[in-house]
Amino acid sequence: MEVLLRESVPKLGNRGEVVRVKPGFARNYLLPKRIAVTVTPGNIKQLEVEKRNYEKKLLETKSVAMEAKAGIEALELTIPKRAADNGQLFGSVTRQEIAGFLNDKGFEVERRKLEAPHIKELGEYEIKARLHTEVVAVFKVTITRVED
């Protein structure tokens, strides 16, 4: 099934592209969430109008994202967690927690925009924050043991 993307979707395509997907993926995910629409001449024209407005807005947000990138990359987050003697965490560090620490530092980043490995041990990890379609900030998170 061919659909017209209204938003950029990682590993699928960019906004305004016609992509081929399985019918179930389109019917159950892309169409209900309004991420994509079916390919019709009217939808193509409507998306072209939206695309012009979107590109203007994109330029404005890119400059804001570049400023935020510089601030986030300068950060080194330290997250204290309870851990066993061998370094295994009691639980794990989630993207939600990392987003919370970033929000405390003054950077509003949604958890869905973070790319983090599965963190189950003490150590240093590299996290990517997708701030804009063209701007990705990379920062370090250090997981330390809580001292009781």
N, C-alpha and C positions, 0 to 999 in steps of 0.2 A: 504494500500500500504506500502511496506517495503522499507526503504531508508537507506543508509549508511552515517552517519554524518561525515563531513569533519571538523567541528568545534563543540565545545561544545555549546549547546543551553540550557539556563536555563529552568527547568521544563520539558525538553524533553529527553536529554541524553548527554553523553560525546562524545568526538571525537573518531571515530573508532567503535562506537556501531551501530548495526542494530536496528532501531526502526520502529514501526508501526504507520503511520500517515494517516490522511484522504487524499484522492487523490488530492483534491483542494488545501490543504495546501502545499503539495509537489509540485504540478504543478505551483502554483502561487507565492510561497514564497521561499521554500527551494532550489528547482532546479535552478530557474533563478539567485538567489544570490550566487549560488555555495556553499551553506552551506551543501548541501547533494548531493549524487549521487545515481542512481539506483543500486540495488544490482546485481552485475555480478562478476564472478570469476576474471576478469581482474581488475575491480575497487577495489576488496578486496586486491589483490596483490599490486596494486599501492598505496593504502592507508597504507599498512604495511610498505612500503619503506618510505613514507612521515612521518609515525608515529615515526620511528627511529630517523629521522632528527629533528622532532618536539620535541621529548623528550629531546634531547641534548640542543636545544634552550630554552626549558622550564626551565631547571635547571639554566641557566644563567639569565633569566629574573626574576626568583623567588627571587634571592638574591637582585636584583635591586628593586623589588617590596617591599621586606621586609624593605629596607632602606627608601623608600618613605613612607611606612606605619608609621614608627616611626615619621617621620617629619610631616605627615598629622595629626596624632592623637595628636600631641603636639599643633596643631593650634586651635585657637578659632576664627572663622570668625564672624565678626559683620557687618551686612548689614543694612544700613540705608534706610528706605523706608517711603513714605508718607502714613499716616494712619489717620483714623477718631478718634474722641474722645473715642469711645468704643473699640478701638484696631483693628478694621477691616482695612486691607490694601486696598489702591486704586490700584487694580490689584493683582498680586500674585508674589511670588518669584519662578522662574523657575530653572530647573536643568541647563539650559544654563547660567544663571547668576551666579550660584554657581560655575560652571566649570570655568567661567571667573575670579572670585575672586581667585580660586585655581591657575589658570595660572598666575595671577598677583603675587602670593606668590612664584612662581617658581615650581609648581607641575603641570605637564601636565596630566590632566585627562579628558577623553572625557565625554560629557554629558550623553551618553548612558550607561556609566559605573557607574553612580550615581543612588542610590536608595533613593529617598526623598519623604516624605509625601506631600500632597497638602498643601502648605503654604499660608494661606489667613489672618493670624492674627499675631500680634506682639507676641514675645515669643522666647523660646529656642527650637530648634529642633535637633534631632539626624539624621545624614546623613551617609549612607554607600557608600563607594567607592570601587568597585570591581577592584583591581589593577592587579590581577592575578587570575587564576582559584582556587588557594588555599589561596590567600591573600586578606582579606577584611579589609579596614581601616574604623573605625567609629570615626566621629568627630562631634563637636557641632557647630551649626550655630545659632547666636542670631540675631533676627530681631528687630531693634530699630526704633523709630520714628525720622524722620528728623526734626531737629530744624530749623525753618525758620528764 
